[in-house]
Amino acid sequence: MTTTFFSRKSVKYSFGVLLLSILLLTTFLISFSKDVATVQVENQNIKVTQLSVDFANIYIIERDSKILMIDSGNPGHEKRIEALLDKQGINPNEINYLILTHGHLDHSGTASYFSEHYGIKTIGHIGDNNSFSLGERDDTCPTSSMATFMKSLKTQVKITPFIVDKLIDAELDLSVFGVRGKITPWPGHTKGSVIVQFDSYVFVGDLIAGEIFNPTQPMTHFFMCDLEDNKKKINTLLQRPDINTWFLGHFGPLTPIDITRFMYK
């Protein structure tokens, strides 16, 4: 059997070795996973706090006297997210908006909970509205054998549909909400994927990922249906000289220099 792990060079494995490797890796990842809150940026213009729960990143943006949440993690992780917020002194009742980079359950899975319990207004792209409002799952297209295994686990997870308060279909200047920044449609990973930019920081969802064991080393995301389009979208964003840090849905952050090396090695 020929397979790839983490989008690396193809290697031949027997089925038994492949199965054992997946089981060992899964066991390790479970033990390795921790709930972590990290202040990534803090200056006079913005504070960025990264919450990581089971390798899914959630970002809290404090800027212009507003508090924004970017992505909301997996369903069932509500209390763990609340615990991290509490440790950082962040009151969910004071979060004004939740921006969803796309509709996959590990990014929008607790949106219904935070919207219902804390009155947080949600913002997402209309291209993923069936995922948001109906709980539909699109084709995730695994890019490795490990990703195929992960996809089989995700099919067992229940999604609670919710109504997005602000559906966009074009770039949105966040100044309408009193915050300097913008949301830009960036379809590819899903039809409704977006990126969010504040100053030189961009939040890219699942456009690219960091490696599990080396989080600031780029890798192709586990799920991507059109790899050539994905490369084009990454390269287009790399042409933006005003961006110096990419914040990801999984692991990271990354710098444009490291991403460029990854794309052309």
N, C-alpha and C positions, 0 to 999 in steps of 0.2 A: 504494500500500500504506500502511495506517495502522498505526503501531507505537508502542511506548513504550520508552524506555531508562530503567532505574533507577526505574521506577514513577512517572514524571513525566507531564505532560500529553501526550495523544496528538498526534503530528505525522505528516503524510503524507510518506513517503519512497518513491522508486523502489527496485526490488529491487537495482539496481546500487549505488546510494548506500548502501543498508542493508548490503549485503555488504561493500563497501569500508570502511564505518564500523566494522563488527565486526572485520574483519581488522586495521585500524589500531589499534583499541582493544586487541585481544588482544596485538598486538606490544608496545604500550606497557606493558600490565599485566605482561607477562613481564619486560620490562626494569626496571619499577618495583618489582617484588616483591623483597623482601630478607628474610633470616632475622634477626629482631630479638628480643632479650630486654630487657624493661623492668620494673624494680621499680615497681609502681604504688602500693603501700601498704606502709609499714613503720612499725610502732609496737609498743608493749609487748604488744599483744594478738594481732597478726597481721602476717604478711608475705605480700604477693601479688606474684608475679612472672608477667608475661605473656610467653609465647613465641609469636611470630607466624611461621609458615612458609607461604609462598604464601597469605597473607591469612587463614589459619585460625588461630584463637587457642587456645592451651593455657594453663592457669593452674596454677601451683604455689602451694599454700597451706601456709604454715608456721605452725602454731598448736598450742598445748597439747602441745608436744614431739612432735607428729606432722607428717608431710608428706603432703599430699593432692595429687592431680593431677585437674584437671577437664578432661575431653575429651583426645583423644590425636592429633588431626590426621589427615592423609590417609595411606593406605597408600603405602609407598615412601619416606616421609619419616623413617623411623626414625633413620638416622644423622645427619640434619640436626637432629633434635630432641635427640639425645644430645649433639651438639656444643654446642648452646645451653645445655643443662643443665650441661655441663662448664665452660663459660665463667662460669656463675653459681655454680659451686662446689656444685652439687646432685648428689648421688650417687643414681642411679636405684635402687640397691639399698636405699636408705633411704626410698623412697616407700612409704607404707603402703597407700594406697587410690587407685584411679582411679575417679572418678565420671563417668558418661557422661550428658550432658544429653539425648541422644537417639541413635538408631541410624544416622543418615546417615554415609556413609563418611568425610566430612571431619571428623567428630567422634569416630568410633570406629575409624577405619581402621588404627591401629597398636596397638589394645588387645591383640590376640592376641600381638603381639611383646613388649610390655612385661610382660604377664602371664607369658609363657613364660620370657623371659630374666631377669627380675628378681623374679619371684614377687609382683608387685603384685596385690592383690585388687581385683576389679572390682565396681562397683555400678551397676545400671541398672534401668529400669522394665520390668515384664513386658509392657507394651503394645508394646514394640519388640523383644521377644525373638526374633522371627523374623528380624529384621535382624541381631541379634547372633549367634545360634546357627546360623542357616541361610544367612546372607548374602543374604537376600531384599531387594529394593528396593521401596519403596512409591512411590505416585504423588506426584511432587514439585510439580506444578502451577506452572510458571514464571509469574512476574508481569510479565515484560518480554521483549522479543525477545532481549536480551543473555542473559537467564536461559535462554531456550530453546536458545541456542547453547551455553551452559555445560553444560546438561543433556546435550546430544549428546556432549560430551567425556567426561563422567562415566560414560557407559554403557560406555566402553572400559576402565575401571579395575576390576581384580579385587579382590574382598573375601575376606579370610581369616576364616571363622567362628570363634567362640570361645564358651566357656561362661561366662556371668556368674556370679560367685561369690555375689553377693547381689542377688536380684531383689526389687524392692519393688512394692507395689500401693497404698500409702498413704504419708502423710507419715512420714519417718524422722528421729527425733532422733539426731543424730550423737554424742551423749554415750555411746551404747552402744559406740562405738569410741574413747571418750576424748577427743572433740573437741566443743567448743561450736559448734553450728550445726545446720542442718536441710536436708533435701531434701524438696521439695514437688512432687507431681505437677502438671503444668501442660500438659495435652494441648492440641494445636492444630496446631502445626507437624508433629508426628507424634503418634500415639496414646500413645506412651511418653515424651513430652517432660517434663522436670522443670526446676525452678529450684533453686538452691542458695544458702543465705543464711548469712553470718557477720556478726554485728553489723549495721551499716548498709550492708553490701555484698551485692549479689545478682548471681548469675551466671545469665544467662537463656538461654544457648544461642542458638537462632535465632528467638526471639520477635520480635526486631527487629534491625536491622543499622545500622552506620554507613556513611556514604558513602565511596566509594573514594578520592576526591580531597579529602575533608574528613571524616576519620574520626570526629570528635566531633559530626558533624551526623547526626541520625537519618534513616533511610529504611526503607521497607517491604522486608522481606527478599526476596531473589530468588525464593524458592520458598515459596508459601503457598496452600493449597487453599481455605481459607475466610477471606476477608479480613475479613468482618464479625465473625466469632468472634475473629480475631486482634486486632482493635481492642478488643473487650470484654476480652480477657485482658490487654492492655496497660493499659487504663484501670483494671482491677481492681487491678493491681499499683501503679499510680500513686496509689491511695488509701492506700497504706501509708506513714504518716509516719515510720516507723522506718528507711526506706531512702533513702540519699542518692547512691548510685552504682550504676549498672548496668554490669556487665561482659558483653560480647557474644561470640558465636562468631566474628564478623567485624567488625574495626575497633572503634571505641569507645575508651574508655568513654563513657557518656552520663550526664547528670544528669536527674532528674525534671523540672526546669524546661524543659530543651531538648526533652525528649520530649513534654511537654504542649503546647508551642508547635507542634511538628510535627503533633500529633494534631488540633489545632483551627485550623490556619491555613487 
